[in-house]
Every structure is written in C-alpha cells, then in structure tokens.
Amino acid sequence: MLLTNTDLFSPLNLQHRIFKKARTMDRRDRLLVLAQNRKEEAGMRSTLNVRLLEAAFNAMPLAQIVVDADSNLVLANQLARSRFGIDSQDLGRPFQDLEISYRPVELRSQIERVYEEGNSILVSDVIRTWSDGSIQYLDIEISPLQQNSNDPLGVSITFNEVTRYHQLQEELERSNQELETVNEELQSSNEELETTNEELQSSHEELETTNEELQSTNEELETMNEELQSSNEELQTINDDLGRKTVELNQCNAFLEAIFASLPSAVIVVDRKFLIQTWNEAAQNLWGPKADEVNKQSLFSLDIGLPVERLRDPLHQCLIGAQAEQEMLIDALNNQGDSIQCHLSFNPLKDGSPEPHGVILLIKEVQPGLSS
C-alpha cells in the first residue's frame, strides 16, 4: 500500500514505521499540477487565472465559504477565515466538525434543504454574540453550485453583516417612537394652550371686573382714610389726655408713697386674697423685707417676727363687713430678734362699692410703759 498509494501517507519516523495522513491536494494545487504538465505558455496562463480567481475570492467584501457535495469545506475567503477562525488546515475537513456549521446558526439542515429544493435560501437576522458582549447581525445566504448536470457540486455560503442596518433600524424605530411621543405631547400642549387661552380670556374678563371693584374699593379707602385721619386726630387728643392723667397718676402715687413713708406706723395693704399691695418703709424697718420682695405675695406666707396666722380671723371679719374697724395688741419680734408689742388696727379698703377691696393694716410698736 505504501508503494501504490504513496500520496495518501507521508512518513514521520521510518525507523519505527510511523506515518501521517498526507495533505489532500485542493483544487488550486491540482490546477497548478495540470498547468505544469501542459505547455509552458498554457501553464502560466492557468496559474495566473487561478491566482486571479483566488485573489478575487479573497477580495470579496462578504465572508464566503464553499462546501462540496460530500459535506467537506473546500474554500473559505480571507474575510470568512478571520471572522470565523478558519485556518488552512480546516480546508478539506468535514463541515460538520467545524464550529461554523452550527454556530451562530445551524447550517447543516439548511444545506440539506437547499439540496432538496434546488434554490437559494436566505436566513435573515442571525444574531452572533462576541466574547466582549457585543452583538453582530448576519444575513446568511446558501446557494447551490451546479454545472450542466442536475447534481449539485456543493453550496456557497455567504455571510453579510447587517449590524449597521439593524442599528439604523433601531434608531429609526426610536426616532419614530420619539416623534410619536413628541406629536402626542404637541397635541396635548395644543389642547392645553387652547384651554389656557380660554382661561386667559375668562381671567381677562375677571380682571376687568376686579379692576372696577378695585376702583370702587379705592374710593372707599379714600373715604376711610379721611375717617382714619379724623380718628387719628381724636386719638392724638385722647393720648394727650392720657399723658396728662398719667403724669397726674404718677404724682398721686408719689404723693401716696410720700404719705406712707412719712407715717410712723407700718402700713400693710392686702387685697381680698390677702396678697400684699402696699408695704411701706416703716414695715421694712420693723421686719426687714423690702416692698418689691413682698409685693403680690400672701401675707400668711411671710416668715417674719409677726405672728401672721393670728391676723387671719380679724382680716376675714373686716372683709365681710362684720366689724368695720378692729384693734388688737400682739407680741412680736422685730428684724433684730428683739421682743416687741405691736398695736394693730384693721380698716376696710373701700372705693364706694358694697364690699371692700381689701384691708389696711396699721401696725405701731408700743413702747414699754405707754398705753395704746
């Protein structure tokens, strides 16, 4: 067999009788061999034609492969080799052993369909995903290759990349959707503008009415301004009177304070709730607290030398009018802690009303050996 079929195997190691399958001669090699056996001029022409055909096949802008009737890959141009990872060793291999036969789409069943129908088949919008995640769209056309006989020699498969067209189609669809959205928005805006125009017309009429009302209101405000000016003059007069009365009241208060300060007796004035209203200087000298310290405080909350709890009943009797004036002697302590005897008189505080507003309590220290 090695002698008669030397073109089938080539030796790897003759010593150990190891051989490998010889490379199958493709169509180009056969043509070159035939060209060498003919005349020199015809051989050169055939070689040139083969090279021209090969160069034209590789220069095609579409990726193309050729599968013969025995389902072997016999041709693949340069673009197909680079895009689908086909090298020269894949030529002559069974097509079903190659990745391109089933990825990105099943081609073997499509080839059988071409053989059965005898017509070209176009498989559109085939999606191919690259390793980086990008997507490529292909239109794959499978065409039968025939000579004069009805039996096909094989099929030609072309891969036309239409990714750009898909992108344009998607952009066109997006643009159409955006255009429809814009048209709808314009339609809505037009309706809103019409509504707004009607509302503006109505607002204009309302503004005219409001303007007339404002004009009338302005006249009323002018009248009110004149009245307010007159009232202001009256208030100014009242303010002047109040100022004079305030001066007079201050003078009266100063006069009363002078009177209370001049009295030798301690004067304590309480209201109906027994809250201290007046505490003169004599009371301060007798028991210590100042007037501002005891003002508005309950007389019975004071912690002084005077036993204030004994004053509760006389004060109450004076407020209810049971006894108009009362007097009593009581032992107490002054602010120095010395024992003293005090003469107390209770007088109702009246302003013409039936019930007194409070009680005036006069307290005078009784010197030993003197009668009250």
C-alpha positions in Angstrom: 0.0 0.0 0.0 2.9 2.3 0.7 4.2 1.6 -2.7 1.0 2.1 -4.6 -0.6 4.8 -2.6 2.3 7.0 -1.6 0.2 10.1 -2.0 -2.1 9.0 1.0 0.6 9.0 3.7 3.8 10.7 4.5 6.5 9.2 6.8 7.1 10.7 10.3 9.6 8.1 11.5 10.7 5.4 9.1 12.7 3.5 11.7 9.6 2.9 13.8 7.2 2.8 10.8 5.2 5.9 11.8 3.3 7.8 9.1 0.7 10.6 9.0 -2.1 11.3 6.6 -0.8 13.3 3.7 -2.4 16.7 3.0 -5.2 16.5 0.4 -4.5 18.3 -2.7 -7.0 21.1 -3.2 -8.4 22.4 -6.5 -5.7 25.1 -6.7 -2.9 22.5 -6.4 -4.5 20.3 -8.9 -4.7 23.1 -11.4 -1.1 24.0 -10.7 -0.1 20.4 -11.3 -2.1 20.3 -14.5 -0.6 23.6 -15.6 2.9 22.2 -15.1 2.2 19.2 -17.3 1.0 21.3 -20.2 2.8 23.6 -22.4 4.7 26.4 -20.6 2.5 29.2 -22.0 -0.8 27.5 -21.2 0.5 26.5 -17.7 1.5 30.1 -17.0 -1.9 31.3 -18.1 -3.7 28.8 -16.0 -1.6 29.6 -13.0 -2.3 33.3 -13.4 -6.0 32.6 -13.7 -6.0 30.5 -10.6 -4.3 33.2 -8.7 -6.7 35.8 -10.1 -9.6 33.7 -9.0 -8.1 33.2 -5.6 -7.4 36.9 -5.2 -10.9 37.9 -6.3 -12.4 35.3 -4.0 -10.4 36.7 -1.0 -11.1 40.3 -2.0 -14.9 39.9 -1.8 -16.5 42.3 0.8 -18.6 39.4 2.1 -17.4 36.4 4.1 -17.9 33.3 1.9 -17.2 29.6 2.2 -17.8 26.7 -0.2 -18.9 23.2 1.0 -18.8 20.4 -1.6 -21.4 17.7 -2.2 -19.5 15.4 0.3 -20.0 18.0 3.0 -16.4 18.9 3.2 -15.1 22.5 3.5 -13.2 23.2 0.3 -12.9 27.0 0.1 -13.0 30.0 2.6 -12.0 33.5 1.6 -9.9 35.7 3.8 -12.8 37.6 5.5 -14.5 34.3 6.4 -11.3 32.9 7.9 -10.7 36.0 10.1 -14.3 36.2 11.3 -15.0 32.6 12.0 -11.5 31.3 13.0 -10.9 29.1 9.9 -7.3 28.2 9.1 -5.7 26.4 6.1 -5.8 23.0 8.0 -9.6 23.2 8.1 -9.9 23.0 4.3 -10.8 19.5 3.4 -12.2 18.7 6.8 -15.9 17.6 7.2 -18.1 20.6 7.5 -19.9 19.1 10.5 -16.7 19.0 12.5 -16.3 22.8 12.3 -17.9 25.3 14.7 -19.2 27.4 11.8 -21.6 24.5 10.9 -23.7 25.1 14.0 -22.8 28.5 15.3 -24.1 31.1 15.1 -26.9 29.2 13.4 -27.5 25.5 12.4 -26.3 25.4 8.7 -26.3 21.6 8.0 -30.1 21.4 8.0 -30.2 24.5 5.8 -27.8 22.9 3.3 -29.9 19.7 3.1 -32.9 21.9 2.4 -31.0 23.7 -0.5 -30.2 20.3 -2.0 -33.9 19.2 -1.7 -35.4 22.4 -3.1 -32.6 23.3 -5.5 -33.0 27.0 -4.7 -31.1 29.5 -2.6 -32.1 30.1 1.0 -31.7 33.3 2.9 -31.5 33.2 6.7 -32.0 36.7 8.0 -31.2 38.5 11.2 -28.9 35.8 12.7 -27.5 37.0 16.0 -23.9 36.4 16.8 -22.6 37.4 20.2 -18.9 38.2 20.6 -16.8 37.5 23.6 -16.9 41.1 24.7 -20.7 41.0 24.8 -21.3 43.0 21.6 -23.9 41.7 19.1 -23.5 41.1 15.4 -26.4 40.6 13.0 -25.8 38.5 9.9 -27.8 37.6 6.7 -26.7 34.2 5.6 -27.4 33.1 2.0 -26.9 29.5 1.0 -26.8 28.9 -2.8 -26.4 25.6 -4.7 -23.4 25.3 -7.1 -24.3 23.4 -10.3 -22.8 22.7 -13.7 -24.7 21.4 -16.7 -25.9 18.3 -14.8 -28.6 18.4 -12.2 -26.4 17.1 -9.4 -25.0 20.0 -7.4 -21.3 20.3 -6.9 -21.8 21.8 -3.5 -23.1 25.0 -1.9 -21.8 28.6 -1.5 -22.5 30.2 1.9 -22.1 34.0 2.2 -22.3 35.9 5.5 -23.5 39.5 5.0 -23.1 41.6 8.1 -26.2 43.8 8.6 -25.4 45.1 12.1 -25.3 48.7 10.9 -28.7 48.3 9.2 -30.1 46.9 12.5 -28.7 49.8 14.4 -30.2 52.2 11.9 -33.5 50.4 12.1 -33.5 50.6 15.9 -32.5 54.2 15.7 -35.3 54.8 13.2 -37.8 53.0 15.4 -36.6 55.0 18.4 -36.9 58.2 16.4 -40.4 57.2 15.2 -41.4 56.5 18.8 -39.9 59.8 20.0 -41.6 61.5 17.1 -44.9 59.9 18.1 -44.4 60.9 21.7 -43.5 64.5 20.6 -46.6 64.6 18.4 -48.7 63.4 21.3 -47.1 66.0 23.6 -47.6 68.7 20.9 -51.2 67.6 20.6 -51.6 67.7 24.3 -49.8 71.0 24.5 -52.1 72.4 21.8 -55.1 71.4 23.7 -53.6 72.8 26.9 -52.9 76.1 25.1 -56.5 76.3 23.9 -57.7 75.6 27.4 -55.2 78.2 28.7 -56.4 80.7 26.1 -60.0 80.3 27.2 -58.9 80.6 30.8 -56.9 83.7 30.0 -59.9 85.2 28.2 -62.0 84.4 31.3 -59.3 85.8 33.6 -59.2 88.9 31.5 -62.9 89.5 32.0 -62.5 88.8 35.7 -59.6 91.2 35.8 -61.8 93.9 34.2 -64.5 93.2 36.8 -61.8 93.2 39.6 -60.4 96.5 38.3 -63.8 98.1 38.6 -64.2 96.7 42.1 -60.7 97.9 43.0 -61.6 101.3 41.7 -64.7 101.3 43.9 -62.6 100.0 46.8 -60.1 102.7 46.2 -62.8 105.3 46.6 -64.0 103.6 49.7 -60.4 103.5 51.0 -60.0 107.2 50.4 -63.1 107.8 52.4 -61.9 105.5 55.2 -58.5 107.3 55.1 -60.2 110.6 55.7 -62.2 109.0 58.6 -59.0 107.4 59.9 -57.2 110.7 59.8 -60.1 112.2 61.8 -59.9 109.3 64.2 -56.1 109.8 64.4 -56.6 113.3 65.5 -59.1 112.2 68.1 -56.7 109.5 69.3 -54.0 112.1 69.5 -56.2 114.2 71.7 -57.0 111.2 73.8 -53.3 110.3 74.0 -52.5 113.8 75.2 -55.3 113.5 77.9 -53.9 110.1 78.9 -50.4 111.6 79.1 -51.7 114.3 81.4 -53.6 111.8 83.5 -50.5 109.5 83.7 -48.5 112.4 85.0 -51.2 113.2 87.5 -51.4 109.5 88.5 -47.6 109.4 88.9 -47.8 112.5 91.0 -50.6 110.9 93.1 -48.6 107.7 93.5 -45.5 109.7 94.6 -47.7 111.7 97.0 -49.1 108.4 98.4 -45.7 106.9 98.7 -44.5 110.1 100.5 -47.5 109.8 102.8 -46.8 106.1 103.6 -43.2 106.9 104.1 -44.0 109.7 106.5 -46.3 107.6 108.6 -44.5 106.3 111.8 -46.7 103.2 111.7 -46.1 100.2 109.5 -48.7 100.1 106.7 -49.6 96.9 105.0 -52.4 96.8 102.5 -53.8 93.4 101.3 -56.5 92.6 98.7 -59.3 90.1 99.2 -57.0 87.2 98.6 -54.6 88.6 101.3 -52.0 89.4 98.7 -49.8 92.4 99.7 -50.4 95.5 97.7 -48.6 98.1 99.8 -45.6 97.7 102.2 -44.2 101.0 103.5 -40.8 101.9 104.7 -41.8 101.6 108.4 -42.8 97.9 107.8 -39.5 97.3 106.1 -37.6 98.9 109.1 -39.6 96.8 111.5 -39.3 93.4 109.9 -36.6 93.6 107.2 -38.2 92.6 103.7 -38.3 95.3 101.1 -41.5 96.3 99.3 -40.5 94.7 96.0 -39.7 91.5 97.8 -43.1 91.0 99.3 -45.3 92.7 96.7 -48.1 90.4 95.4 -47.2 87.7 98.0 -49.6 86.3 100.5 -49.4 87.9 103.9 -49.6 84.4 105.5 -46.5 83.2 103.6 -44.2 85.7 105.2 -41.6 84.4 107.6 -41.2 87.4 109.8 -41.4 88.1 113.6 -45.1 89.0 113.3 -47.5 86.0 114.0 -49.5 86.5 110.8 -51.8 83.4 111.5 -53.4 85.4 114.4 -54.4 88.0 111.8 -56.4 85.7 109.6 -59.7 86.0 111.6 -59.6 89.8 112.0 -58.8 90.3 108.3 -61.6 88.0 107.3 -64.1 89.8 109.6 -63.0 93.1 108.1 -63.5 91.9 104.5 -67.0 90.5 105.1 -68.0 93.7 107.0 -68.8 92.0 110.3 -66.6 94.5 112.1 -65.7 97.7 110.2 -62.7 98.6 112.4 -60.8 96.3 114.7 -57.8 96.8 117.0 -55.6 94.4 118.9 -52.3 94.1 120.8 -50.0 91.3 119.8 -46.5 90.3 120.8 -43.9 90.0 118.0 -40.2 90.1 117.2 -38.5 92.8 115.1 -35.9 92.2 112.4 -33.2 92.2 115.1 -34.9 89.4 117.1 -36.0 91.6 120.0 -39.4 91.1 121.5 -41.8 93.9 120.9 -45.5 94.6 121.4 -47.5 95.9 118.5 -50.8 97.7 118.3 -52.7 96.6 115.1 -55.7 98.3 113.6 -57.8 96.8 110.7 -59.6 99.2 108.3 -61.5 98.1 105.2 -60.3 99.4 101.9 -63.3 100.9 100.1 -64.0 102.7 96.8 -67.8 103.2 97.1 -68.7 99.6 96.3 -70.7 97.5 98.8 -67.8 95.2 99.6 -64.3 96.3 100.5 -61.4 95.6 98.0 -59.0 94.8 100.8 -57.8 95.7 104.3 -55.5 98.5 105.5 -53.4 97.2 108.4 -51.7 99.7 110.6 -49.0 98.4 113.0 -47.3 100.5 115.6 -44.8 99.4 118.1 -45.9 100.1 121.6 -43.2 101.4 123.9 -43.0 99.8 127.3 -44.8 101.8 129.9 -47.0 103.6 127.4 -50.7 103.0 126.9 -52.1 102.2 123.4 
